[in-house]
Amino acid sequence: MRYLLPVLSLFVLLTVSCKEDDSQQLASRARDLKKKEAVFASLQKNWVFQAPALNAQTQEAARDWQVWRQFQAELRQKPQSSVDAFRKKAKTLTQRVRALSMGIPIVFDKPEIRARITALTVTIQSLDLYVNLDDVPIEKVIACIREINLTLGSMTTQMQEIVARGNVRLEKGESDMLRMLDTTRAIPSSPKPKKLELH
């Protein structure tokens, strides 16, 4: 009989604490759900990639660059279902951008294009990193998307400029002048050895 009161009070205490834990867990789940919905809405709104269209002549020059077309197609497909869909898309974009360096057509295999591919790779990897964090930093994701769009614009402009430069014909004698200006072809000048004077 004397143990009944402490056991009964312990039972009441456990019941009350369990109810408090359940209500705290429900409140925590509701907050997490709201946060995920807000992240999804922000991603849905801002996940817009704009790769400028190439002119007809540049498209023809890039015709055999299959990886570039696949990358652009992947950019145009926007995830619709959940934050996890955006995470999968970011991972796929990372794989596609890494493949861009392979199979670059000879006309575009220049340091200017390779530098832009490297910049694009780094920014997309950052986007992948931010989207896959538990607490997604939306501001940084939006900044990455803007940077990707700027780099895409710069890359397409550079591709078109390379094609345009290839269309410019050299004037008569210009190739000889360019060869003369090439410092790698110059005859190396070495200092004359001094004669020793004996006194």
Secondary structure, DSSP 8 states (H G I E B T S, - for coil): -TTHHHHHHHHHHHHHHHHHHHHHHHHHHHHHHHHHHHHHHHHHHH---------HHHHHHTTT-HHHHHHHHHHH----S-HHHHHHHHHHHHHHHHHTTTT--GGG-SHHHHHHHHHHHHHHHHHHHHHTSSS--HHHHHHHHHHHHHHHHHHHHHHHHHHHHHH----TTHHHHHHHH-GGGS-------------
